[in-house]
Amino acid sequence: MLNRRDAIKLGSVVGAALIFPTKQLASAFSDDPPEVLPFSLPLSIPPVLKPTRSTADTDFYDMRIAETELEVLPGIRTRTLTFNGGFPGPTIRAQRGRAVVIKQLNGLPGPATVHLHGADVPASSDGHPMDPIAPGQSRVYRYPNDQRAATLWYHDHTHHLEGERVYRGLSGAYLLSDPVDAVLPLPSGEFDVPLMLRDAKFDSKGQLVFVPDDFLNRPTVLVNGRPQPYFEVKRKLYRLRLINGSNLEMFKFRLSTGAPFLQIASDGGFLRVPAVRQEIDVWPAERAEVLVDFRSVPPGTAIALQNVAALSENKRDILQFRVGDKGSWSKPEIAIPSWSRTRIPLVRREIPGWPANNPLRGRATKTRRFVLRLDLASGQFVINDKGFDPNRVDATIEHGSTEIWEIVNDDAALGIQHTVHLHLVQFRVLDRNGKPEPAYDSYPKDTVRLFPGDVVRIQATFDSHLGRYPFHCHFLDHATHSMMGQFEVVPRR
């Protein structure tokens, strides 16, 4: 029998071979990239975008989508797609109760869209794949920011192009604060750090190579656009915002010392109770906020952030923390004190708003079932045996309704994983294969991971905006090749 790793590899190769010509697949395995020594480059922190103007309740921004040549690998200019010339794009820091209005200018030769992942926004500003900005034109997106503090992210969502567009760089962090977040004793300023991680392959000239569904041959992990960088940290408490912005790479984060993380938030905001965790799964599009305590670590200590789920050894160590102001960085690793012996800030004990005053929230009135699989005959990834059709609505939902969606990964035989993302809402994961999901993985979520054969039930309340929104696999190469549907929220009859 195949083990899980072998099944993953077999499933990926079979799926890719069905969809893409053999010659195209073979090209992905040619031309080794220039070698970059691990931990030889400093971590880059994307700049925080400044408003072009502000009013009493709104901040206005201008952004430009364009192809840009940047130094991703040392001494080489790599063609990338960027927001405001950044790889990843600039970080936007927003506040609950203050709207953000962004004018996006499309400087690409083809259409573009921008989706704010995890945001509760009107359909007109959701960045639907079929609602593009024409080349040379601009579009205004309005984000009300009427939701709890959360680590969100923005990315291109152009129909049939989202996989390649995000792969080539069109993504960035959007960090939403609220009054509760602002008064909690959490690290801030330079100690509050977004880390956007993603997979990539470079050719011998240092250019990005994109072959759909080829995660077995994307040997480089980039952190904020740098391969295996180092991060010089002070002997302080850090808040790290882990964002999986990759198309296909799955992360199971661990510190090389074996020290724990304190997870304080999931996709859509704070956990009800912080969770002490040795390892944290973050699959494509998922986020996790963690505290890491370097206060008792001797200067000169080197600690690696690892991906223990990496399918190759060169992708295991992805970021090196260098602790203190001085040191040769050659000292043996020293364990960080456990949280049980360290004073840590406590976050809120309960999540306001669940259940809320709406009597339907928390009481489901309808159950739907969605089956995800690779259709071997067509080579498409499908939902309920259907590929994406922009003219079809797969679920019509009355405003204010609470529903349970049963999501099935029917690719057990091929060993293919999926993640499912619903636009517009944060949901609760009720159970997985009949067993309750751990609290740190259950709520608030907007993306849920599915191992081969998994049956996962989620519960969501659709009580904010009306309109048509996508739901899809956020292994973006799967979504590009048709694993996407639509739901429409309509007025209550």
C-alpha positions in Angstrom: 0.0 0.0 0.0 1.1 3.6 -0.7 2.0 5.8 2.2 0.5 9.3 2.4 3.5 11.0 0.8 3.6 8.6 -2.1 -0.1 8.9 -2.6 0.2 12.7 -2.8 3.0 12.4 -5.3 1.2 9.9 -7.4 -2.1 11.8 -7.4 -0.3 15.1 -8.4 1.5 13.5 -11.2 -1.5 11.6 -12.5 -3.7 14.8 -12.3 -1.1 17.0 -14.0 -0.5 14.4 -16.8 -4.1 14.3 -17.6 -4.4 18.1 -17.9 -1.1 19.2 -19.4 0.9 17.9 -22.3 3.9 15.7 -21.5 6.3 18.1 -23.2 5.0 21.0 -21.0 5.5 18.9 -17.9 9.0 17.8 -18.9 10.0 21.5 -19.3 9.3 22.0 -15.6 12.1 19.7 -14.7 14.8 21.4 -16.8 17.2 24.3 -16.1 18.3 24.4 -12.5 18.1 27.8 -10.8 21.0 29.7 -9.5 22.0 28.4 -6.0 21.1 30.6 -3.0 22.6 29.5 0.3 20.1 29.0 3.1 19.8 31.9 5.4 22.1 34.2 3.4 19.5 36.9 2.7 17.7 39.1 5.2 14.0 39.0 5.6 12.2 41.8 3.8 9.2 43.4 5.5 6.7 44.8 3.0 6.1 48.6 3.6 2.8 49.7 5.0 0.9 51.6 2.4 0.0 55.2 3.3 -3.4 56.7 2.4 -3.4 59.3 -0.4 -6.0 61.1 1.7 -8.3 60.5 4.7 -11.6 61.8 5.9 -13.3 61.3 9.3 -14.3 57.7 8.6 -12.5 56.6 5.4 -8.9 56.1 4.2 -8.2 56.3 0.4 -5.4 54.5 -1.4 -4.1 54.3 -4.9 -2.5 51.1 -6.2 -1.2 49.9 -9.6 -1.1 46.4 -10.9 1.9 46.0 -13.3 4.7 43.7 -14.4 7.9 44.7 -12.6 11.5 43.4 -12.6 12.8 42.8 -9.1 15.8 41.2 -7.4 14.3 38.1 -5.8 17.4 36.0 -6.2 20.8 37.8 -5.5 22.0 39.7 -8.5 19.2 38.7 -10.8 16.2 40.7 -12.1 13.1 38.5 -12.1 10.0 39.5 -14.0 7.1 39.6 -11.5 3.5 40.8 -11.3 3.1 43.4 -8.5 0.9 45.7 -6.6 2.7 49.0 -6.4 6.0 47.3 -7.4 6.1 45.0 -4.4 6.7 41.3 -4.2 4.5 40.7 -2.2 2.5 43.9 -2.4 2.4 46.6 0.4 0.7 45.8 3.6 -2.5 47.7 4.3 -3.3 48.3 8.0 -7.0 49.1 8.5 -9.2 49.7 11.5 -12.7 48.4 12.2 -15.2 51.2 11.7 -13.0 53.1 9.2 -13.7 52.2 5.6 -10.9 51.7 3.1 -11.3 52.8 -0.5 -8.7 51.5 -3.0 -8.4 52.7 -6.6 -6.7 49.9 -8.5 -5.2 50.8 -11.9 -4.6 47.8 -14.2 -1.3 48.3 -15.9 -1.3 44.7 -17.3 -2.1 43.9 -21.0 -5.0 41.7 -19.9 -7.9 41.9 -17.4 -7.3 41.8 -13.6 -9.4 41.6 -10.5 -8.6 42.1 -6.8 -10.2 40.0 -4.0 -9.8 40.8 -0.3 -9.7 37.3 1.1 -11.7 36.8 4.3 -13.5 40.2 4.1 -17.2 40.8 4.5 -17.7 43.2 1.6 -20.4 44.1 -1.0 -20.5 41.9 -4.1 -19.5 44.9 -6.2 -16.1 45.1 -4.3 -15.5 41.4 -3.8 -13.3 40.9 -6.9 -15.4 38.3 -8.5 -13.5 36.4 -11.3 -16.1 37.6 -13.8 -15.9 41.3 -12.8 -12.6 42.4 -14.2 -10.7 45.7 -14.6 -10.0 46.2 -18.3 -6.3 46.9 -19.3 -5.4 50.5 -18.7 -8.6 51.1 -16.7 -9.1 51.6 -13.0 -11.6 50.3 -10.5 -12.6 51.5 -7.0 -13.0 48.8 -4.3 -14.8 49.8 -1.1 -14.2 47.8 2.1 -16.4 48.7 5.0 -14.2 46.9 7.6 -17.2 46.1 9.7 -15.8 42.9 11.2 -13.5 41.8 14.0 -9.8 42.2 13.9 -8.2 39.7 11.5 -5.2 38.9 9.3 -6.7 39.1 5.8 -4.9 39.2 2.5 -5.6 40.5 -1.0 -4.8 38.8 -4.3 -5.7 38.6 -8.0 -8.8 36.5 -8.9 -9.1 36.8 -12.7 -11.0 34.0 -14.3 -8.8 31.1 -15.4 -5.7 33.2 -14.5 -5.8 33.4 -10.7 -3.4 30.6 -10.2 -0.7 32.0 -12.4 -1.3 35.6 -11.4 -0.9 34.9 -7.7 2.0 32.6 -8.4 3.8 35.5 -10.2 3.3 37.8 -7.3 -0.1 39.5 -7.1 -0.9 39.3 -3.4 -0.3 41.2 -0.2 -1.3 41.4 3.5 -4.3 43.4 4.8 -4.2 43.6 8.6 -7.5 44.7 10.3 -7.5 46.0 13.8 -10.4 46.7 16.1 -10.8 48.4 19.6 -10.3 45.1 21.4 -7.2 44.3 19.4 -5.8 47.7 20.2 -6.1 47.4 23.9 -4.8 43.8 24.3 -1.2 43.5 25.6 0.0 42.1 22.3 3.3 43.0 20.5 2.9 45.9 18.1 5.0 48.0 15.7 8.2 46.2 14.7 7.2 43.2 16.8 4.0 42.6 14.8 5.3 40.9 11.6 3.3 39.6 8.6 5.0 36.5 7.0 3.6 35.7 3.6 4.9 32.3 2.5 4.6 30.7 -1.0 6.1 28.1 -3.3 8.0 28.9 -6.4 10.3 27.5 -9.2 13.0 29.5 -10.9 14.8 28.6 -14.2 18.5 28.9 -14.8 18.1 32.7 -15.6 16.2 33.3 -12.3 12.8 33.7 -13.9 9.6 32.2 -12.4 8.4 29.0 -14.1 4.7 28.3 -13.9 3.4 24.8 -14.8 -0.1 24.3 -13.4 -0.5 21.7 -10.5 3.3 21.1 -10.4 3.8 21.5 -6.7 6.3 18.5 -6.7 8.7 20.7 -8.7 8.4 24.0 -7.0 11.5 23.6 -4.8 11.8 27.1 -3.4 9.8 28.6 -0.5 9.7 32.4 -0.4 9.1 34.3 2.8 8.0 37.9 2.0 9.5 37.3 -1.4 12.9 36.1 -0.2 14.2 32.5 -0.4 15.0 31.0 3.0 15.8 34.4 4.6 17.1 35.1 8.1 15.3 37.5 10.5 17.3 39.3 13.2 15.0 39.5 16.2 15.4 41.2 19.5 14.9 39.5 22.8 11.3 40.4 22.9 7.8 38.8 22.4 6.8 38.7 18.7 3.4 38.5 17.0 3.9 36.6 13.8 1.1 36.6 11.2 1.5 33.4 9.2 -0.1 33.7 5.7 0.0 30.9 3.3 -0.1 32.7 0.0 1.0 29.8 -2.1 -0.9 28.0 -4.8 -0.2 24.5 -3.6 2.3 24.3 -0.7 1.1 23.0 2.6 2.8 24.0 5.8 3.1 22.4 9.2 5.1 24.9 11.1 7.4 24.0 13.9 10.3 25.7 15.7 13.6 23.8 15.4 14.1 24.0 19.2 10.8 22.1 19.8 9.5 25.1 21.7 5.7 25.8 21.4 3.8 28.6 19.7 1.0 30.4 21.4 -1.7 30.6 18.7 -4.0 33.6 19.3 -5.9 33.8 16.0 -7.1 31.9 13.0 -8.3 33.0 9.6 -11.0 35.4 10.7 -9.7 36.7 14.1 -9.0 35.8 17.7 -9.6 32.4 19.1 -11.9 32.2 22.1 -8.9 30.8 24.1 -5.3 30.9 23.0 -3.8 27.5 22.1 -0.3 26.3 23.0 0.8 24.3 20.0 4.0 22.5 19.0 2.9 22.4 15.3 0.5 24.4 13.3 -1.0 23.4 9.9 -1.5 26.3 7.5 -2.7 25.2 4.1 -3.1 27.5 1.0 -5.0 30.7 1.9 -5.2 29.8 5.7 -3.7 32.1 8.3 -2.6 31.8 11.9 -1.4 34.4 14.3 1.2 33.2 16.8 3.3 34.6 19.7 6.9 33.5 19.9 8.9 34.5 23.0 12.6 35.3 22.5 12.9 37.1 25.8 14.9 34.4 27.6 16.9 33.2 24.6 20.6 33.9 24.8 22.0 36.4 22.1 23.5 34.6 19.2 21.0 31.7 19.2 19.8 30.6 15.8 16.3 29.1 15.6 14.6 27.8 12.4 11.0 28.0 11.5 10.4 24.7 9.8 7.9 23.0 7.6 7.8 19.4 8.9 5.3 18.5 6.1 7.8 19.5 3.4 8.1 16.9 0.6 11.8 17.6 0.1 14.5 18.3 2.7 15.6 21.5 1.0 12.2 23.0 1.8 12.2 22.0 5.5 13.9 25.0 7.0 12.3 28.1 5.7 13.2 31.0 8.0 16.0 31.5 10.5 15.5 33.7 13.6 18.8 35.2 14.8 18.3 36.3 18.4 19.9 39.3 20.0 22.1 42.1 18.9 25.3 40.2 18.6 26.6 36.6 18.0 28.3 34.4 15.5 25.0 32.5 14.8 27.0 29.3 15.2 26.0 28.4 18.8 23.9 25.3 19.4 20.2 25.9 19.4 18.7 26.4 22.9 15.1 25.7 23.7 12.8 28.6 24.3 11.1 28.4 27.8 7.7 26.8 27.7 4.6 29.0 28.0 3.9 27.4 31.3 6.9 29.1 32.8 6.6 32.4 30.9 4.4 35.4 31.5 2.2 35.8 28.5 -0.6 38.2 27.6 -4.1 36.8 27.7 -6.5 37.5 24.9 -10.3 37.7 25.1 -12.0 34.7 26.8 -15.0 34.6 24.4 -15.8 35.6 20.8 -18.5 38.3 20.7 -21.0 37.8 17.9 -21.3 34.0 18.0 -24.2 33.4 18.4 -25.4 36.9 17.8 -28.8 38.5 18.2 -30.0 37.1 14.9 -32.1 34.1 16.0 -31.1 32.1 12.9 -27.4 32.4 13.7 -26.3 29.1 15.1 -29.5 27.3 14.0 -29.2 25.9 10.5 -32.3 25.8 8.3 -30.7 24.0 5.3 -27.9 21.5 4.7 -26.1 21.3 1.3 -23.5 18.7 0.1 -20.6 19.5 -2.2 -18.3 16.8 -3.5 -14.8 17.7 -4.8 -12.8 15.5 -7.1 -10.6 15.3 -10.1 -12.6 14.1 -13.1 -10.3 11.7 -14.8 -12.2 11.8 -18.1 -11.9 15.6 -18.6 -8.9 16.3 -16.5 -10.8 19.0 -14.7 -11.2 19.5 -11.0 -15.0 19.7 -10.3 -17.6 20.3 -7.6 -20.6 18.0 -7.7 -19.4 16.8 -11.1 -19.6 20.3 -12.6 -16.9 22.7 -13.6 -17.2 26.4 -13.0 -20.0 28.1 -15.1 -20.3 31.8 -14.5 -24.0 31.6 -15.6 -24.9 29.0 -13.0 -25.7 29.6 -9.4 -25.0 26.5 -7.3 -26.7 27.7 -4.1 -29.4 30.4 -3.6 -29.5 31.5 0.0 -32.1 33.8 1.6 -30.5 36.7 3.5 -30.2 36.0 7.2 -30.1 32.2 6.8 -27.8 29.8 8.6 -26.7 26.8 6.6 -24.6 23.7 7.1 -22.4 22.7 4.1 -21.1 19.1 4.0 -17.9 19.2 1.9 -16.4 15.9 0.7 -13.0 15.3 -0.7 -13.7 12.4 -3.1 -10.0 12.1 -4.2 -9.0 9.5 -1.7 -7.7 7.1 -4.3 -5.5 9.7 -5.9 -4.3 11.2 -2.6 -5.2 14.8 -3.6 -5.8 17.4 -1.0 -8.1 20.4 -1.3 -8.9 23.5 0.6 -12.3 25.2 0.3 -12.8 29.0 0.6 -16.2 30.8 0.9 -16.2 34.4 0.0 -18.1 36.9 2.2 -18.5 34.8 5.4 -16.5 33.5 8.3 -17.7 30.0 9.2 -17.5 27.4 12.0 -16.0 24.0 11.3 -18.4 21.6 13.0 -16.7 18.3 12.6 -14.4 16.3 10.4 -15.3 12.7 9.6 -17.8 12.8 12.4 -15.4 14.0 15.0 -15.4 17.6 16.4 -12.7 19.9 15.1 -10.3 21.3 17.7 -11.3 24.8 18.9 -8.2 26.4 17.3 -9.2 25.0 13.9 -13.0 25.5 14.1 -13.8 29.2 14.3 -13.4 31.8 12.9 -12.6 30.3 9.5 -13.0 31.2 5.9 -10.9 28.4 4.4 -11.0 24.7 5.5 -8.5 22.0 4.6 -9.6 18.6 3.3 -7.3 15.5 3.4 -8.1 12.8 0.8 -11.4 11.2 1.8 -12.4 13.8 4.4 -16.0 14.7 5.0 -16.1 18.1 6.7 -19.2 20.0 7.9 -19.2 23.8 8.2 -21.8 26.2 9.4 -22.2 29.8 8.2 -24.7 32.6 8.5 -25.3 34.9 5.5 -26.7 38.0 7.1 -24.6 40.9 5.7 -24.6 41.6 2.0 -26.7 40.5 -1.0 -25.3 39.3 -4.3 -23.4 36.6 -6.0 -20.1 35.3 -4.6 -17.7 32.4 -5.5 -16.7 29.4 -3.4 -13.8 27.3 -4.6 -10.8 25.2 -3.8 -7.9 27.5 -2.8 -5.3 25.2 -4.2 -5.5 27.9 -6.9 -4.3 25.7 -9.7 -7.4 23.5 -9.0 -9.7 26.6 -9.0 -8.2 27.8 -12.3 -9.0 24.4 -13.8 -12.6 24.6 -12.7 -13.0 23.7 -9.0 -15.3 26.7 -8.3 -19.0 27.4 -7.8 -21.2 30.3 -6.9 -23.7 31.1 -4.2 -26.1 34.0 -4.3 -27.6 35.7 -1.3 -31.1 37.0 -2.1 -33.7 39.1 -0.1 -35.8 37.0 2.3 -39.2 36.3 0.9 
